Amino acid sequence: MIQKTKYFTLPQPIVNEEKANPLTKDLYLTEIGEITVEKGTIWGSDTELENHLLAYCTKGDGILLVSGEQVPVTRDQFFIIPQGSSFKFYSEMGAPSQFLAVLFNGGKSFLMGKELRMT
């Protein structure tokens, strides 16, 4: 089970304003929140993401599957899933995992995704 706590989707008029504003159009937020992935469950997207996703693991660990590649993820690591991609995160069987998640977009968002794909 996936639980979204303190999770906010920015209203579309605000996102539209961010897209048009010269100060924010290059990099803006669309959603932000905390995600809990219960032990032994899967968090992911079967469809392509409309925005880029940055997820920072604050608790637990598991395996990220993106672009056919399996990558271990543990506490204090982050990953970025590029717009147009899908992913799956498999939480370890022993404990739940928690993430701070941000969906973002903008003219320069591809640069951020390119530079910070995995750490």
N, C-alpha and C positions, 0 to 999 in steps of 0.2 A: 504494500500500500504506500502511496505517495501522499504526503501531507504538506500543504502549503501554509506556512504560518507567517504572519506579517508580510503578506505578499500583495503587491500593488501593481496593477496595470494602469499606466498613465492614460487618461482620457484622450480620445482621438483628436479633439481640438488642440490640446496641449502639444501632442506629437506633431500635428500639422504646423503649429507655430514654431516648434523647434526646427523643423525641416526648412522653414522659410527664413528664419532668423540668421543673419550672417555670422553671429557669434556662436551659434550652436549647431548649424546645419552640417558641419563636418563630423561631429560626434555627439550623439544624443541618446538618452535612455528611453526605452519603451516599457519595460517592466523591471521590477526589483523585488527581491524577497528572500525568504528562507525556506528551504525544502528539506524535509526529512524523508529518507528512503528507508523503510522498515527492513530489518534483517532478512536476507534471502529474497528480496524483491527487486524489480527492475524499474528504473526511471529512464525515460527516453522519449524519442519522437519517431514515429513510423513515417512521418511525412517530412519534407524538407523544411527547415526553419526559415521563417520569414525575416528574422533578424539574427545577428550574431549573439552567441551565448557565452558569457564568462561565468564559470562556476568555481568557487573556492571551497574546498573541503575543510570543514571545521571539526568534524568528528567522524570516526569510522574509516572504512576503506573498502575497496572493491576493484572491479575491472571495468574500464571504459572501452566500448567497442565503437570505433568511428572509422569510416573509410576502409573497412575490412581489417583494421589493425586493432589488436588488443593491448591496452596500456594499463598497468596497475596504477591506482590512485589511492593515496593515503592522506591522512590529516596534514594540513598546512601545505597542500599542493593545489594548484588550480589548472584548469584547462579552458580552452576557447574552442567552441564549435562554430565554424564559419556559416554565415547565411547560405542557404541552399543545401546544407548537409543535414543528415539525420544522425542520431547517436542512440546508444543504450549504455546505461551504467548499471552494473550488477552489484548490488550491495552484498557484502560478506554475510555468511550465515550466522555468525556469532553475535553481531551487534548492528544496530541501525547506523546509517551514515547521515550526516547533515551537511548542507551546502548553503552558502550565500550565493545567490544567482542574480545576474544582471543581463537583461537583453538590451542590446544597443545597436545603433545603425548610424549612418551618415557617410559623407564623402570620404572621410579618412578612416572609417571603421575597418576597411579591408587591410590597411597597413597594420593596425593593431593586431588583428587576427593573424596576419603573416608573421609578425615579429614575436608574438607571445603564444604560439600554438600550444606548447606544452612546457611545463617546468617540473 
